[in-house]
Amino acid sequence: MRLLLDTHILLWWLSDDPALPAAAKAAIADPGSGVFVSAASVWEIAIKHALGRLDFPIAQMAAIVDEAGFTPLGIEFEHAVRAGGLPPHHQDPFDRMLVAQAQHEGLTIVSVDAMIRRYAVAILDGSNN
């Protein structure tokens, strides 16, 4: 399975937070899974860190993602065009970018955000629904 981690899932994974659903944890840990982290998530984390809402070693993000065995996913023009054309189900631009990237790249988003379900995108939310 090829997975794209939503920002909160990434943070829960990195902090071993018990809020991470067991099914999501198992899929991420599966050696057969390819796990991607979007530049949009890094951007979101950096903004929250700069605002003082998140204590995170953002300067080490590339090394942290690499050490976790995840693959960085940059934002391409195709992603931006697709994100801009999505229906306005979700007002969070970071989540809209993740949806666009998952659609374009054929990835499954790992998220517990119910708003993402409104889009035509594969999602693993850990509840197996």
DSSP file (Angstrom, degrees, kcal/mol; ACC not computed):
  #  RESIDUE AA STRUCTURE BP1 BP2  ACC     N-H-->O    O-->H-N    N-H-->O    O-->H-N    TCO  KAPPA ALPHA  PHI   PSI    X-CA   Y-CA   Z-CA
    1    1 A M              0   0    0      0, 0.0    33,-2.6     0, 0.0     2,-0.6   0.000 360.0 360.0 360.0 141.4    0.0    0.0    0.0
    2    2 A R  E     -a   34   0A   0     31,-0.2   106,-2.8   104,-0.2     2,-0.3  -0.925 360.0-167.7-106.9 116.0    1.2    3.5   -0.8
    3    3 A L  E     -ab  35 108A   0     31,-3.4    33,-3.2    -2,-0.6     2,-0.5  -0.813  20.7-160.6-113.3 142.0    0.2    5.9    2.0
    4    4 A L  E     -ab  36 109A   0    104,-2.8   106,-2.6    -2,-0.3     2,-0.4  -0.984  25.6-137.2-116.5 118.2    0.2    9.7    2.4
    5    5 A L  E     - b   0 110A   0     31,-2.2    33,-0.5    -2,-0.5   106,-0.1  -0.598   7.9-134.4 -81.6 128.5    0.2   10.7    6.0
    6    6 A D     >  -     0   0    0    104,-2.3     4,-2.5    -2,-0.4     3,-0.2  -0.419  34.4-104.9 -67.8 157.1   -2.1   13.6    7.1
    7    7 A T  H  > S+     0   0    0      1,-0.2     4,-2.4     2,-0.2     5,-0.2   0.893 120.1  48.5 -57.5 -45.4   -0.2   16.0    9.3
    8    8 A H  H  > S+     0   0    0      1,-0.2     4,-2.5     2,-0.2    -1,-0.2   0.876 110.9  51.6 -66.1 -34.8   -1.8   14.9   12.6
    9    9 A I  H  > S+     0   0    0    101,-0.3     4,-2.7     2,-0.2    -2,-0.2   0.920 109.3  50.6 -65.5 -43.2   -1.1   11.2   11.7
   10   10 A L  H  X S+     0   0    0     -4,-2.5     4,-2.6     2,-0.2    -2,-0.2   0.938 112.4  46.2 -57.9 -48.1    2.6   12.1   11.1
   11   11 A L  H  X S+     0   0    0     -4,-2.4     4,-1.8     1,-0.2    -2,-0.2   0.900 112.7  49.8 -64.4 -40.5    2.9   13.9   14.4
   12   12 A W  H  X>S+     0   0    0     -4,-2.5     5,-2.6     2,-0.2     4,-0.5   0.909 111.9  49.0 -64.3 -40.9    1.1   11.0   16.2
   13   13 A W  H ><5S+     0   0    0     -4,-2.7     3,-1.0     1,-0.2    -2,-0.2   0.947 112.0  47.6 -62.1 -48.6    3.4    8.5   14.6
   14   14 A L  H 3<5S+     0   0    0     -4,-2.6    -1,-0.2     1,-0.3    -2,-0.2   0.804 118.5  40.3 -65.7 -29.7    6.6   10.4   15.5
   15   15 A S  H 3<5S-     0   0    0     -4,-1.8    -1,-0.3    -5,-0.2    -2,-0.2   0.384 106.2-124.0 -98.7   3.3    5.5   11.0   19.1
   16   16 A D  T <<5 -     0   0    0     -3,-1.0    -3,-0.2    -4,-0.5    -4,-0.1   0.902  44.0-175.7  52.6  44.0    4.1    7.4   19.5
   17   17 A D    > < -     0   0    0     -5,-2.6     3,-1.8    -6,-0.2    -1,-0.2  -0.518  31.5-136.9 -73.6 132.2    0.8    9.0   20.5
   18   18 A P  T 3  S+     0   0    0      0, 0.0    -1,-0.1     0, 0.0     4,-0.1   0.623  98.2  77.1 -66.0 -10.5   -1.9    6.6   21.6
   19   19 A A  T 3   +     0   0    0      2,-0.1    -7,-0.1    -7,-0.1     3,-0.0   0.704  69.1 103.3 -69.7 -18.5   -4.4    8.6   19.5
   20   20 A L  S <  S-     0   0    0     -3,-1.8   106,-0.1    -8,-0.2     5,-0.1  -0.525  84.2-117.1 -67.2 118.1   -3.0    7.0   16.4
   21   21 A P     >  -     0   0    0      0, 0.0     4,-2.7     0, 0.0     5,-0.2  -0.248  16.2-124.0 -58.7 143.5   -5.5    4.3   15.4
   22   22 A A  H  > S+     0   0    0      1,-0.2     4,-2.6     2,-0.2     5,-0.2   0.874 110.0  52.1 -57.8 -41.5   -4.2    0.8   15.5
   23   23 A A  H  > S+     0   0    0    103,-0.6     4,-2.1     2,-0.2    -1,-0.2   0.889 111.4  47.2 -65.2 -38.3   -5.0    0.0   11.9
   24   24 A A  H  > S+     0   0    0      2,-0.2     4,-2.5    -3,-0.2     5,-0.2   0.920 111.8  50.8 -67.1 -43.3   -3.2    3.2   10.7
   25   25 A K  H  X S+     0   0    0     -4,-2.7     4,-2.3     1,-0.2    -2,-0.2   0.913 111.2  48.3 -59.9 -43.5   -0.2    2.3   12.9
   26   26 A A  H  X S+     0   0    0     -4,-2.6     4,-1.3     2,-0.2    -1,-0.2   0.907 111.7  49.2 -64.9 -42.3   -0.1   -1.2   11.5
   27   27 A A  H  < S+     0   0    0     -4,-2.1    -2,-0.2     1,-0.2    -1,-0.2   0.905 112.9  46.9 -65.6 -41.2   -0.3    0.0    7.9
   28   28 A I  H  < S+     0   0    0     -4,-2.5    -1,-0.2     1,-0.2    -2,-0.2   0.898 114.4  47.4 -66.5 -40.4    2.5    2.6    8.4
   29   29 A A  H  < S+     0   0    0     -4,-2.3    -1,-0.2    -5,-0.2    -2,-0.2   0.681  84.4 111.4 -75.6 -18.2    4.7    0.0   10.1
   30   30 A D    ><  -     0   0    0     -4,-1.3     3,-2.1     1,-0.2    -3,-0.0  -0.395  66.8-142.9 -60.4 122.4    4.1   -2.6    7.4
   31   31 A P  T 3  S+     0   0    0      0, 0.0    -1,-0.2     0, 0.0    -4,-0.0   0.720  99.7  61.4 -61.1 -19.6    7.4   -3.1    5.6
   32   32 A G  T 3  S+     0   0    0      2,-0.1     2,-0.3    -5,-0.0    -2,-0.1   0.557  87.2  94.5 -82.6  -8.2    5.4   -3.5    2.4
   33   33 A S    <   -     0   0    0     -3,-2.1     2,-0.6    -6,-0.2   -31,-0.2  -0.645  66.2-145.9 -86.3 139.2    3.9    0.0    2.6
   34   34 A G  E     -a    2   0A   0    -33,-2.6   -31,-3.4    -2,-0.3     2,-0.5  -0.932  21.4-158.7 -97.6 122.6    5.4    3.0    0.9
   35   35 A V  E     -a    3   0A   0     -2,-0.6    36,-3.2    34,-0.4     2,-0.3  -0.906   7.2-167.2-113.4 125.2    4.9    5.9    3.2
   36   36 A F  E     -ac   4  71A   0    -33,-3.2   -31,-2.2    -2,-0.5     2,-0.5  -0.839   9.9-159.8-112.6 145.6    5.0    9.5    1.9
   37   37 A V  E     - c   0  72A   0     34,-2.4    36,-2.6    -2,-0.3     2,-0.2  -0.993  21.1-135.7-123.9 122.3    5.1   12.8    3.7
   38   38 A S  E >>  - c   0  73A   0    -33,-0.5     4,-1.6    -2,-0.5     3,-0.7  -0.458  14.6-129.4 -79.0 146.0    4.0   15.9    1.9
   39   39 A A  H 3> S+     0   0    0     34,-2.6     4,-2.5     1,-0.2     5,-0.2   0.786 110.9  66.4 -58.5 -27.2    5.8   19.2    1.9
   40   40 A A  H 3> S+     0   0    0     33,-0.3     4,-2.3     2,-0.2    -1,-0.2   0.883  99.7  48.7 -63.2 -38.0    2.4   20.6    2.7
   41   41 A S  H <> S+     0   0    0     -3,-0.7     4,-2.6     2,-0.2    -1,-0.2   0.903 110.8  49.7 -68.2 -40.5    2.5   18.8    6.1
   42   42 A V  H  X S+     0   0    0     -4,-1.6     4,-2.6     2,-0.2    -2,-0.2   0.912 111.2  50.0 -63.1 -41.5    6.0   20.1    6.8
   43   43 A W  H  X S+     0   0    0     -4,-2.5     4,-2.3     2,-0.2    -2,-0.2   0.923 110.8  49.2 -61.4 -45.4    4.8   23.6    5.9
   44   44 A E  H  X S+     0   0    0     -4,-2.3     4,-2.3     1,-0.2    -2,-0.2   0.915 112.2  47.7 -61.5 -44.0    1.8   23.3    8.3
   45   45 A I  H  X S+     0   0    0     -4,-2.6     4,-2.6     1,-0.2    -1,-0.2   0.909 110.6  52.3 -63.1 -42.5    4.1   22.0   11.1
   46   46 A A  H  X S+     0   0    0     -4,-2.6     4,-2.5     2,-0.2    -2,-0.2   0.893 109.6  49.1 -62.3 -40.4    6.5   24.9   10.5
   47   47 A I  H  X S+     0   0    0     -4,-2.3     4,-1.9     2,-0.2     6,-0.2   0.940 112.5  46.9 -64.9 -46.7    3.7   27.5   10.7
   48   48 A K  H  <>S+     0   0    0     -4,-2.3     5,-2.5     1,-0.2     6,-0.9   0.884 112.9  50.5 -63.2 -37.3    2.3   26.0   13.9
   49   49 A H  H ><5S+     0   0    0     -4,-2.6     3,-1.4     4,-0.2    -1,-0.2   0.933 109.8  49.7 -63.9 -46.0    5.8   25.9   15.4
   50   50 A A  H 3<5S+     0   0    0     -4,-2.5    -2,-0.2     1,-0.3    -1,-0.2   0.822 109.4  52.3 -63.8 -31.7    6.4   29.5   14.4
   51   51 A L  T 3<5S-     0   0    0     -4,-1.9    -1,-0.3    -5,-0.2    -2,-0.2   0.501 116.3-115.8 -81.7  -3.8    3.2   30.5   16.1
   52   52 A G  T < 5S+     0   0    0     -3,-1.4    -3,-0.2    -4,-0.3    -2,-0.1   0.638  87.1 114.3  79.2  14.3    4.2   28.8   19.3
   53   53 A R  S   <S+     0   0    0     -5,-2.5     2,-0.3     1,-0.2    -4,-0.2   0.491  75.4  38.1 -94.1  -4.1    1.3   26.2   19.0
   54   54 A L        -     0   0    0     -6,-0.9     2,-0.9    -5,-0.2    -2,-0.2  -0.951  66.0-148.1-151.1 124.7    3.6   23.2   18.4
   55   55 A D        +     0   0    0     -2,-0.3    -6,-0.1    -3,-0.1    -7,-0.0  -0.834  45.5 140.6 -93.1 107.1    6.9   22.3   20.0
   56   56 A F        -     0   0    0     -2,-0.9     2,-2.4   -11,-0.1     3,-0.2  -0.996  61.5-117.9-150.9 139.9    8.7   20.4   17.2
   57   57 A P    >   +     0   0    0      0, 0.0     3,-2.0     0, 0.0     4,-0.1  -0.425  43.9 168.0 -77.9  69.8   12.3   20.3   15.9
   58   58 A I  G >   +     0   0    0     -2,-2.4     3,-1.8     1,-0.3     4,-0.3   0.781  66.8  65.1 -58.8 -31.4   11.3   21.6   12.5
   59   59 A A  G 3  S+     0   0    0      1,-0.3    -1,-0.3    -3,-0.2     3,-0.3   0.752 104.2  47.6 -64.9 -21.9   14.9   22.3   11.4
   60   60 A Q  G <> S+     0   0    0     -3,-2.0     4,-2.6     1,-0.2    -1,-0.3   0.230  77.8 113.8 -99.2  12.9   15.5   18.5   11.6
   61   61 A M  H <> S+     0   0    0     -3,-1.8     4,-2.7     1,-0.2     5,-0.3   0.878  73.7  51.6 -57.3 -43.6   12.4   17.5    9.7
   62   62 A A  H  > S+     0   0    0     -4,-0.3     4,-2.2    -3,-0.3    -1,-0.2   0.920 113.6  44.8 -60.6 -43.1   14.2   16.1    6.6
   63   63 A A  H  > S+     0   0    0     -3,-0.2     4,-2.9     2,-0.2    -1,-0.2   0.881 112.2  52.4 -67.9 -37.9   16.4   13.9    8.8
   64   64 A I  H  X S+     0   0    0     -4,-2.6     4,-1.8     2,-0.2    -2,-0.2   0.925 111.5  45.6 -64.1 -45.1   13.3   12.8   10.9
   65   65 A V  H  <>S+     0   0    0     -4,-2.7     5,-2.2    -5,-0.2     4,-0.5   0.910 115.1  48.1 -64.3 -42.6   11.4   11.8    7.8
   66   66 A D  H ><5S+     0   0    0     -4,-2.2     3,-1.4    -5,-0.3    -2,-0.2   0.925 110.3  50.9 -63.5 -45.6   14.4   10.0    6.4
   67   67 A E  H 3<5S+     0   0    0     -4,-2.9    -1,-0.2     1,-0.3    -2,-0.2   0.838 106.8  54.9 -62.2 -33.4   15.1    8.2    9.7
   68   68 A A  T 3<5S-     0   0    0     -4,-1.8    -1,-0.3    -5,-0.2    -2,-0.2   0.617 116.2-117.6 -74.3 -11.6   11.5    7.1    9.8
   69   69 A G  T < 5 +     0   0    0     -3,-1.4   -34,-0.4    -4,-0.5    -3,-0.2   0.667  66.6 142.5  82.8  17.2   11.9    5.5    6.4
   70   70 A F      < -     0   0    0     -5,-2.2    -1,-0.3    -6,-0.2   -34,-0.2  -0.509  49.4-124.1 -90.7 160.1    9.3    7.8    4.8
   71   71 A T  E     -c   36   0A   0    -36,-3.2   -34,-2.4    -2,-0.2     2,-0.1  -0.905  21.6-127.2-106.5 125.0    9.5    9.4    1.3
   72   72 A P  E     -c   37   0A   0      0, 0.0     2,-0.5     0, 0.0   -34,-0.2  -0.445  19.3-156.5 -67.8 143.0    9.3   13.2    0.9
   73   73 A L  E     -c   38   0A   0    -36,-2.6   -34,-2.6    -2,-0.1   -33,-0.3  -0.958   8.2-152.3-124.7 111.8    6.6   14.3   -1.5
   74   74 A G        -     0   0    0     -2,-0.5     2,-0.7   -36,-0.2   -34,-0.0  -0.255  24.5-104.3 -75.3 167.0    7.1   17.8   -3.0
   75   75 A I        -     0   0    0    -37,-0.1     2,-0.2     4,-0.0    -1,-0.1  -0.858  41.9-168.8 -95.9 117.9    4.3   20.0   -4.3
   76   76 A E     >  -     0   0    0     -2,-0.7     4,-2.1     1,-0.1     3,-0.3  -0.601  36.6-106.2-102.7 164.2    4.2   20.0   -8.1
   77   77 A F  H  > S+     0   0    0      1,-0.2     4,-2.7     2,-0.2     5,-0.2   0.892 120.9  56.1 -55.4 -41.5    2.3   22.3  -10.4
   78   78 A E  H  > S+     0   0    0      1,-0.2     4,-2.2     2,-0.2    -1,-0.2   0.877 106.7  50.0 -60.7 -37.8   -0.2   19.4  -11.2
   79   79 A H  H  > S+     0   0    0     -3,-0.3     4,-2.9     2,-0.2    -1,-0.2   0.922 111.0  48.9 -64.9 -44.3   -0.9   19.1   -7.4
   80   80 A A  H  X S+     0   0    0     -4,-2.1     4,-2.3     2,-0.2    -2,-0.2   0.913 111.6  48.3 -64.5 -43.4   -1.5   22.8   -7.1
   81   81 A V  H  X S+     0   0    0     -4,-2.7     4,-1.2     2,-0.2    -1,-0.2   0.930 114.2  46.5 -62.4 -45.3   -3.9   22.9  -10.1
   82   82 A R  H >X S+     0   0    0     -4,-2.2     4,-0.5    -5,-0.2     3,-0.5   0.921 111.6  51.1 -64.2 -44.0   -5.8   19.9   -8.8
   83   83 A A  H >< S+     0   0    0     -4,-2.9     3,-1.0     1,-0.2    -1,-0.2   0.903 108.8  52.0 -60.6 -41.4   -6.0   21.4   -5.3
   84   84 A G  H 3< S+     0   0    0     -4,-2.3    -1,-0.2     1,-0.2    -2,-0.2   0.763 110.0  49.7 -66.5 -24.7   -7.4   24.6   -6.7
   85   85 A G  H << S+     0   0    0     -4,-1.2    -1,-0.2    -3,-0.5    -2,-0.2   0.435  84.3 114.1 -94.8  -0.3  -10.1   22.8   -8.6
   86   86 A L  S << S-     0   0    0     -3,-1.0    10,-0.0    -4,-0.5    33,-0.0  -0.377  78.5 -99.3 -69.1 148.4  -11.4   20.7   -5.8
   87   87 A P    >   -     0   0    0      0, 0.0     2,-1.8     0, 0.0     3,-0.6  -0.355  40.6-106.9 -60.8 150.5  -14.9   21.2   -4.5
   88   88 A P  T 3  S+     0   0    0      0, 0.0     3,-0.1     0, 0.0    -2,-0.0  -0.154  77.9 127.0 -79.6  46.6  -14.9   23.4   -1.3
   89   89 A H  T 3  S+     0   0    0     -2,-1.8     2,-0.4     1,-0.2    27,-0.0   0.848  75.3  37.6 -66.8 -32.9  -15.8   20.5    1.0
   90   90 A H    <   -     0   0    0     -3,-0.6    -1,-0.2     1,-0.1     6,-0.0  -0.974  62.9-162.3-126.1 130.7  -12.8   21.3    3.2
   91   91 A Q        +     0   0    0     -2,-0.4    -1,-0.1    -3,-0.1     3,-0.1   0.580  64.4 101.3 -88.8 -10.0  -11.5   24.8    4.0
   92   92 A D     >  -     0   0    0      1,-0.2     4,-2.2     2,-0.0     5,-0.2  -0.661  59.5-158.3 -79.1 113.0   -8.1   23.7    5.2
   93   93 A P  H  > S+     0   0    0      0, 0.0     4,-1.9     0, 0.0    -1,-0.2   0.807  90.3  56.5 -64.0 -28.4   -5.6   24.4    2.3
   94   94 A F  H  > S+     0   0    0      2,-0.2     4,-2.1     1,-0.2     5,-0.1   0.927 109.4  44.8 -68.1 -44.0   -3.1   21.9    3.6
   95   95 A D  H  > S+     0   0    0      2,-0.2     4,-2.3     1,-0.2    -1,-0.2   0.873 110.6  54.5 -68.2 -36.1   -5.7   19.1    3.6
   96   96 A R  H  X S+     0   0    0     -4,-2.2     4,-2.3     2,-0.2    -1,-0.2   0.892 108.2  50.1 -63.1 -38.4   -6.9   20.1    0.2
   97   97 A M  H  X S+     0   0    0     -4,-1.9     4,-2.8     2,-0.2    -2,-0.2   0.914 108.8  51.7 -65.7 -41.6   -3.3   19.8   -1.1
   98   98 A L  H  X S+     0   0    0     -4,-2.1     4,-2.7     2,-0.2    -2,-0.2   0.912 109.8  49.7 -61.3 -41.9   -3.0   16.3    0.5
   99   99 A V  H  X S+     0   0    0     -4,-2.3     4,-2.7     2,-0.2    -1,-0.2   0.943 112.0  48.0 -60.3 -47.9   -6.2   15.2   -1.3
  100  100 A A  H  X S+     0   0    0     -4,-2.3     4,-2.6     1,-0.2    -2,-0.2   0.908 113.0  47.9 -61.0 -42.7   -4.9   16.6   -4.6
  101  101 A Q  H  X S+     0   0    0     -4,-2.8     4,-2.8     2,-0.2     6,-0.2   0.922 112.0  49.1 -64.9 -43.4   -1.6   14.9   -4.1
  102  102 A A  H  X>S+     0   0    0     -4,-2.7     5,-2.1    -5,-0.2     4,-1.2   0.920 113.2  47.5 -62.8 -43.1   -3.2   11.6   -3.2
  103  103 A Q  H  <5S+     0   0    0     -4,-2.7     3,-0.4    -5,-0.2    -2,-0.2   0.951 116.8  42.4 -61.2 -49.5   -5.5   11.7   -6.2
  104  104 A H  H  <5S+     0   0    0     -4,-2.6    -2,-0.2     1,-0.2    -1,-0.2   0.868 121.8  38.7 -67.7 -37.8   -2.7   12.6   -8.6
  105  105 A E  H  <5S-     0   0    0     -4,-2.8    -1,-0.2    -5,-0.2    -2,-0.2   0.471 108.1-116.7 -94.9  -3.2   -0.1   10.1   -7.2
  106  106 A G  T  <5 +     0   0    0     -4,-1.2     2,-0.3    -3,-0.4  -104,-0.2   0.908  63.0 150.2  68.4  42.2   -2.5    7.3   -6.6
  107  107 A L      < -     0   0    0     -5,-2.1     2,-0.6    -6,-0.2    15,-0.5  -0.705  47.8-126.4-106.5 157.4   -1.9    7.3   -2.8
  108  108 A T  E     -b    3   0A   0   -106,-2.8  -104,-2.8    -2,-0.3     2,-0.3  -0.915  26.4-134.3-100.4 122.9   -4.1    6.4    0.1
  109  109 A I  E     -bd   4 123A   0     13,-2.6    15,-3.4    -2,-0.6     2,-0.7  -0.617   7.8-148.0 -78.2 133.3   -4.4    9.2    2.7
  110  110 A V  E     +bd   5 124A   0   -106,-2.6  -104,-2.3    -2,-0.3     2,-0.3  -0.914  46.3 128.1 -99.8 112.8   -4.1    8.1    6.3
  111  111 A S        -     0   0    0     13,-1.6    -2,-0.0    -2,-0.7  -106,-0.0  -0.990  56.8-149.5-160.7 155.0   -6.3   10.5    8.3
  112  112 A V        +     0   0    0     -2,-0.3     2,-0.8    14,-0.1    13,-0.1   0.239  63.4 120.9-109.6   8.8   -9.1   10.7   10.9
  113  113 A D    >>  -     0   0    0      1,-0.2     3,-1.3     2,-0.0     4,-0.5  -0.646  51.5-158.6 -77.6 110.1  -10.4   13.9    9.4
  114  114 A A  G >4 S+     0   0    0     -2,-0.8     3,-0.9     1,-0.3     4,-0.3   0.768  85.9  68.1 -62.5 -27.2  -14.0   13.1    8.3
  115  115 A M  G >4 S+     0   0    0      1,-0.2     3,-1.4     2,-0.2    -1,-0.3   0.815  90.0  63.0 -64.1 -29.6  -14.1   16.1    5.9
  116  116 A I  G X4 S+     0   0    0     -3,-1.3     3,-1.8     1,-0.3    -1,-0.2   0.801  88.7  70.3 -66.2 -27.6  -11.6   14.3    3.7
  117  117 A R  G << S+     0   0    0     -3,-0.9    -1,-0.3    -4,-0.5    -2,-0.2   0.705  84.1  70.9 -61.5 -19.5  -14.1   11.5    3.1
  118  118 A R  G <  S+     0   0    0     -3,-1.4    -1,-0.3    -4,-0.3     2,-0.2   0.661  89.2  77.6 -72.9 -14.4  -16.2   13.9    1.0
  119  119 A Y  S <  S-     0   0    0     -3,-1.8     2,-1.9    -4,-0.2   -33,-0.0  -0.608  94.6-107.7 -96.4 156.6  -13.5   13.8   -1.7
  120  120 A A  S    S+     0   0    0     -2,-0.2     2,-0.3     2,-0.0    -2,-0.1  -0.594  79.1 116.3 -80.2  80.2  -13.0   11.0   -4.3
  121  121 A V  S    S-     0   0    0     -2,-1.9     2,-0.2    -5,-0.2   -13,-0.1  -0.996  71.9-104.9-149.8 145.0   -9.8    9.8   -2.7
  122  122 A A        -     0   0    0    -15,-0.5   -13,-2.6    -2,-0.3     2,-0.4  -0.534  44.3-174.1 -70.3 135.4   -8.7    6.6   -1.0
  123  123 A I  E     -d  109   0A   0    -15,-0.2     2,-0.5    -2,-0.2   -13,-0.2  -0.996  24.5-164.7-137.7 139.3   -8.5    7.0    2.7
  124  124 A L  E     +d  110   0A   0    -15,-3.4   -13,-1.6    -2,-0.4    -2,-0.0  -0.975  17.0 167.3-117.7 112.2   -7.4    4.8    5.6
  125  125 A D        -     0   0    0     -2,-0.5  -101,-0.1   -15,-0.2    -1,-0.1   0.450  51.5-113.9-107.9  -0.7   -8.7    6.3    8.9
  126  126 A G  S    S+     0   0    0   -103,-0.1  -103,-0.6  -104,-0.1  -104,-0.1   0.299 101.1  87.4  90.6 -11.9   -8.0    3.4   11.1
  127  127 A S  S    S-     0   0    0   -105,-0.1    -1,-0.0  -104,-0.1   -15,-0.0   0.517  90.4-130.8 -96.9  -5.2  -11.6    2.5   11.8
  128  128 A N              0   0    0      1,-0.1    -4,-0.0     0, 0.0     0, 0.0   0.766 360.0 360.0  61.2  27.4  -11.9    0.2    8.8
  129  129 A N              0   0    0      0, 0.0    -1,-0.1     0, 0.0    -5,-0.0   0.440 360.0 360.0 -86.9 360.0  -15.1    2.0    7.7
